[in-house]
Amino acid sequence: MDPLEYFFQEEIIFPEHGGVTGTRDEPCPHCHAPLHLPIPGRLLRVTYHCPHCEGAFEIDWSVTD
């Protein structure tokens, strides 16, 4: 395996006006199904909809590590 391949496994983009975008695995708070969620760079609070149970939930990315 190429040593740099590790760094390119997850796409990380540095937008022009700050913030980091990419994806993160989080469970649905309603049905606990694993979800692969996109993280926008400019928005700190994002509402997502689970495709399994169709429940809506909000994540505040400014307080999530």
N, CA, C and O atoms as a GROMACS GRO file, in nm:
protein
  260
    1MET      N    1   0.085  -0.118   0.000
    1MET     CA    2   0.000   0.000   0.000
    1MET      C    3   0.089   0.124   0.000
    1MET      O    4   0.186   0.132   0.076
    2ASP      N    5   0.055   0.218  -0.085
    2ASP     CA    6   0.126   0.346  -0.092
    2ASP      C    7   0.106   0.422   0.038
    2ASP      O    8  -0.008   0.433   0.084
    3PRO      N    9   0.211   0.475   0.101
    3PRO     CA   10   0.196   0.547   0.228
    3PRO      C   11   0.100   0.665   0.221
    3PRO      O   12   0.037   0.698   0.321
    4LEU      N   13   0.089   0.730   0.107
    4LEU     CA   14  -0.002   0.844   0.094
    4LEU      C   15  -0.147   0.803   0.072
    4LEU      O   16  -0.238   0.886   0.085
    5GLU      N   17  -0.169   0.677   0.038
    5GLU     CA   18  -0.305   0.629   0.014
    5GLU      C   19  -0.393   0.645   0.138
    5GLU      O   20  -0.513   0.669   0.126
    6TYR      N   21  -0.334   0.632   0.255
    6TYR     CA   22  -0.409   0.649   0.380
    6TYR      C   23  -0.474   0.787   0.387
    6TYR      O   24  -0.588   0.800   0.433
    7PHE      N   25  -0.404   0.890   0.342
    7PHE     CA   26  -0.455   1.026   0.350
    7PHE      C   27  -0.564   1.055   0.247
    7PHE      O   28  -0.640   1.151   0.263
    8PHE      N   29  -0.573   0.975   0.143
    8PHE     CA   30  -0.671   0.999   0.038
    8PHE      C   31  -0.792   0.906   0.047
    8PHE      O   32  -0.875   0.905  -0.044
    9GLN      N   33  -0.803   0.828   0.153
    9GLN     CA   34  -0.917   0.738   0.168
    9GLN      C   35  -1.044   0.816   0.196
    9GLN      O   36  -1.152   0.774   0.155
   10GLU      N   37  -1.034   0.927   0.265
   10GLU     CA   38  -1.150   1.011   0.297
   10GLU      C   39  -1.128   1.146   0.232
   10GLU      O   40  -1.023   1.208   0.251
   11GLU      N   41  -1.226   1.191   0.156
   11GLU     CA   42  -1.212   1.319   0.088
   11GLU      C   43  -1.229   1.433   0.188
   11GLU      O   44  -1.330   1.440   0.258
   12ILE      N   45  -1.132   1.520   0.195
   12ILE     CA   46  -1.139   1.638   0.279
   12ILE      C   47  -1.112   1.759   0.192
   12ILE      O   48  -1.013   1.764   0.118
   13ILE      N   49  -1.200   1.856   0.200
   13ILE     CA   50  -1.190   1.975   0.117
   13ILE      C   51  -1.179   2.096   0.209
   13ILE      O   52  -1.253   2.106   0.307
   14PHE      N   53  -1.087   2.186   0.180
   14PHE     CA   54  -1.074   2.308   0.256
   14PHE      C   55  -1.136   2.422   0.176
   14PHE      O   56  -1.074   2.472   0.082
   15PRO      N   57  -1.259   2.464   0.211
   15PRO     CA   58  -1.326   2.567   0.136
   15PRO      C   59  -1.257   2.702   0.148
   15PRO      O   60  -1.175   2.724   0.237
   16GLU      N   61  -1.292   2.791   0.058
   16GLU     CA   62  -1.231   2.923   0.052
   16GLU      C   63  -1.256   3.004   0.179
   16GLU      O   64  -1.167   3.078   0.222
   17HIS      N   65  -1.372   2.992   0.240
   17HIS     CA   66  -1.407   3.076   0.355
   17HIS      C   67  -1.403   2.999   0.487
   17HIS      O   68  -1.482   3.029   0.576
   18GLY      N   69  -1.317   2.904   0.500
   18GLY     CA   70  -1.298   2.834   0.627
   18GLY      C   71  -1.386   2.711   0.640
   18GLY      O   72  -1.479   2.691   0.562
   19GLY      N   73  -1.355   2.630   0.738
   19GLY     CA   74  -1.431   2.509   0.763
   19GLY      C   75  -1.373   2.391   0.688
   19GLY      O   76  -1.293   2.408   0.595
   20VAL      N   77  -1.412   2.275   0.727
   20VAL     CA   78  -1.367   2.151   0.663
   20VAL      C   79  -1.490   2.072   0.625
   20VAL      O   80  -1.583   2.059   0.704
   21THR      N   81  -1.491   2.021   0.504
   21THR     CA   82  -1.602   1.937   0.461
   21THR      C   83  -1.550   1.795   0.445
   21THR      O   84  -1.430   1.770   0.446
   22GLY      N   85  -1.641   1.705   0.432
   22GLY     CA   86  -1.607   1.564   0.415
   22GLY      C   87  -1.726   1.480   0.454
   22GLY      O   88  -1.840   1.523   0.438
   23THR      N   89  -1.701   1.362   0.506
   23THR     CA   90  -1.809   1.275   0.550
   23THR      C   91  -1.773   1.217   0.686
   23THR      O   92  -1.657   1.215   0.727
   24ARG      N   93  -1.876   1.171   0.755
   24ARG     CA   94  -1.855   1.110   0.887
   24ARG      C   95  -1.964   1.006   0.910
   24ARG      O   96  -2.079   1.026   0.871
   25ASP      N   97  -1.928   0.896   0.974
   25ASP     CA   98  -2.024   0.792   1.009
   25ASP      C   99  -2.087   0.826   1.143
   25ASP      O  100  -2.018   0.840   1.244
   26GLU      N  101  -2.219   0.837   1.144
   26GLU     CA  102  -2.296   0.866   1.265
   26GLU      C  103  -2.420   0.777   1.265
   26GLU      O  104  -2.475   0.752   1.158
   27PRO      N  105  -2.464   0.728   1.380
   27PRO     CA  106  -2.588   0.650   1.385
   27PRO      C  107  -2.710   0.741   1.386
   27PRO      O  108  -2.704   0.853   1.437
   28CYS      N  109  -2.820   0.693   1.331
   28CYS     CA  110  -2.946   0.766   1.338
   28CYS      C  111  -2.993   0.766   1.483
   28CYS      O  112  -2.994   0.660   1.546
   29PRO      N  113  -3.032   0.880   1.539
   29PRO     CA  114  -3.077   0.882   1.678
   29PRO      C  115  -3.212   0.814   1.699
   29PRO      O  116  -3.249   0.786   1.813
   30HIS      N  117  -3.287   0.788   1.591
   30HIS     CA  118  -3.419   0.725   1.603
   30HIS      C  119  -3.411   0.573   1.592
   30HIS      O  120  -3.462   0.502   1.679
   31CYS      N  121  -3.347   0.522   1.485
   31CYS     CA  122  -3.344   0.377   1.462
   31CYS      C  123  -3.203   0.318   1.478
   31CYS      O  124  -3.187   0.197   1.467
   32HIS      N  125  -3.104   0.401   1.503
   32HIS     CA  126  -2.964   0.361   1.526
   32HIS      C  127  -2.899   0.296   1.405
   32HIS      O  128  -2.798   0.226   1.419
   33ALA      N  129  -2.955   0.319   1.286
   33ALA     CA  130  -2.893   0.268   1.163
   33ALA      C  131  -2.766   0.348   1.134
   33ALA      O  132  -2.766   0.469   1.156
   34PRO      N  133  -2.660   0.284   1.088
   34PRO     CA  134  -2.537   0.359   1.056
   34PRO      C  135  -2.558   0.444   0.931
   34PRO      O  136  -2.609   0.395   0.830
   35LEU      N  137  -2.519   0.570   0.938
   35LEU     CA  138  -2.535   0.663   0.826
   35LEU      C  139  -2.400   0.724   0.792
   35LEU      O  140  -2.320   0.752   0.881
   36HIS      N  141  -2.376   0.746   0.665
   36HIS     CA  142  -2.255   0.812   0.616
   36HIS      C  143  -2.296   0.953   0.576
   36HIS      O  144  -2.350   0.974   0.468
   37LEU      N  145  -2.273   1.051   0.665
   37LEU     CA  146  -2.326   1.186   0.649
   37LEU      C  147  -2.223   1.282   0.592
   37LEU      O  148  -2.107   1.281   0.633
   38PRO      N  149  -2.265   1.365   0.496
   38PRO     CA  150  -2.175   1.470   0.446
   38PRO      C  151  -2.169   1.584   0.547
   38PRO      O  152  -2.270   1.618   0.608
   39ILE      N  153  -2.052   1.644   0.564
   39ILE     CA  154  -2.034   1.757   0.654
   39ILE      C  155  -2.007   1.881   0.569
   39ILE      O  156  -1.904   1.888   0.503
   40PRO      N  157  -2.098   1.977   0.570
   40PRO     CA  158  -2.074   2.100   0.493
   40PRO      C  159  -1.974   2.189   0.565
   40PRO      O  160  -1.961   2.183   0.687
   41GLY      N  161  -1.904   2.272   0.490
   41GLY     CA  162  -1.800   2.356   0.548
   41GLY      C  163  -1.850   2.481   0.616
   41GLY      O  164  -1.789   2.525   0.713
   42ARG      N  165  -1.958   2.539   0.569
   42ARG     CA  166  -2.001   2.667   0.622
   42ARG      C  167  -2.112   2.656   0.725
   42ARG      O  168  -2.122   2.742   0.812
   43LEU      N  169  -2.193   2.554   0.718
   43LEU     CA  170  -2.305   2.540   0.810
   43LEU      C  171  -2.261   2.461   0.932
   43LEU      O  172  -2.195   2.358   0.920
   44LEU      N  173  -2.298   2.509   1.049
   44LEU     CA  174  -2.264   2.437   1.171
   44LEU      C  175  -2.377   2.347   1.217
   44LEU      O  176  -2.353   2.240   1.273
   45ARG      N  177  -2.501   2.388   1.193
   45ARG     CA  178  -2.618   2.305   1.227
   45ARG      C  179  -2.682   2.258   1.098
   45ARG      O  180  -2.721   2.338   1.013
   46VAL      N  181  -2.693   2.127   1.085
   46VAL     CA  182  -2.747   2.068   0.962
   46VAL      C  183  -2.856   1.968   0.998
   46VAL      O  184  -2.840   1.890   1.092
   47THR      N  185  -2.966   1.972   0.924
   47THR     CA  186  -3.074   1.876   0.943
   47THR      C  187  -3.059   1.764   0.840
   47THR      O  188  -3.045   1.789   0.721
   48TYR      N  189  -3.063   1.640   0.888
   48TYR     CA  190  -3.052   1.522   0.804
   48TYR      C  191  -3.181   1.441   0.816
   48TYR      O  192  -3.254   1.454   0.914
   49HIS      N  193  -3.208   1.357   0.715
   49HIS     CA  194  -3.324   1.267   0.715
   49HIS      C  195  -3.272   1.126   0.695
   49HIS      O  196  -3.200   1.098   0.599
   50CYS      N  197  -3.308   1.037   0.786
   50CYS     CA  198  -3.265   0.898   0.779
   50CYS      C  199  -3.341   0.826   0.667
   50CYS      O  200  -3.464   0.833   0.664
   51PRO      N  201  -3.272   0.758   0.575
   51PRO     CA  202  -3.341   0.685   0.469
   51PRO      C  203  -3.407   0.556   0.518
   51PRO      O  204  -3.490   0.499   0.447
   52HIS      N  205  -3.371   0.510   0.637
   52HIS     CA  206  -3.426   0.385   0.689
   52HIS      C  207  -3.561   0.407   0.759
   52HIS      O  208  -3.659   0.338   0.730
   53CYS      N  209  -3.564   0.504   0.851
   53CYS     CA  210  -3.688   0.527   0.927
   53CYS      C  211  -3.755   0.659   0.889
   53CYS      O  212  -3.863   0.690   0.939
   54GLU      N  213  -3.691   0.736   0.801
   54GLU     CA  214  -3.741   0.865   0.754
   54GLU      C  215  -3.753   0.968   0.867
   54GLU      O  216  -3.825   1.066   0.854
   55GLY      N  217  -3.683   0.946   0.977
   55GLY     CA  218  -3.681   1.041   1.087
   55GLY      C  219  -3.586   1.156   1.058
   55GLY      O  220  -3.481   1.136   0.996
   56ALA      N  221  -3.621   1.275   1.102
   56ALA     CA  222  -3.536   1.392   1.083
   56ALA      C  223  -3.461   1.420   1.214
   56ALA      O  224  -3.515   1.402   1.323
   57PHE      N  225  -3.336   1.464   1.200
   57PHE     CA  226  -3.258   1.501   1.316
   57PHE      C  227  -3.156   1.607   1.277
   57PHE      O  228  -3.121   1.621   1.160
   58GLU      N  229  -3.111   1.681   1.375
   58GLU     CA  230  -3.016   1.790   1.352
   58GLU      C  231  -2.885   1.761   1.424
   58GLU      O  232  -2.884   1.711   1.537
   59ILE      N  233  -2.774   1.792   1.358
   59ILE     CA  234  -2.644   1.777   1.419
   59ILE      C  235  -2.576   1.913   1.419
   59ILE      O  236  -2.573   1.982   1.317
   60ASP      N  237  -2.521   1.951   1.534
   60ASP     CA  238  -2.444   2.075   1.547
   60ASP      C  239  -2.297   2.033   1.536
   60ASP      O  240  -2.240   1.983   1.632
   61TRP      N  241  -2.235   2.054   1.419
   61TRP     CA  242  -2.098   2.010   1.394
   61TRP      C  243  -1.997   2.093   1.470
   61TRP      O  244  -1.880   2.055   1.478
   62SER      N  245  -2.038   2.208   1.526
   62SER     CA  246  -1.941   2.290   1.601
   62SER      C  247  -1.908   2.227   1.736
   62SER      O  248  -1.805   2.260   1.794
   63VAL      N  249  -1.993   2.138   1.788
   63VAL     CA  250  -1.968   2.075   1.918
   63VAL      C  251  -1.938   1.926   1.905
   63VAL      O  252  -1.916   1.860   2.007
   64THR      N  253  -1.936   1.871   1.784
   64THR     CA  254  -1.908   1.729   1.762
   64THR      C  255  -1.760   1.712   1.734
   64THR      O  256  -1.705   1.782   1.649
   65ASP      N  257  -1.693   1.618   1.803
   65ASP     CA  258  -1.552   1.591   1.772
   65ASP      C  259  -1.537   1.474   1.682
   65ASP      O  260  -1.426   1.438   1.646
   0.00000   0.00000   0.00000
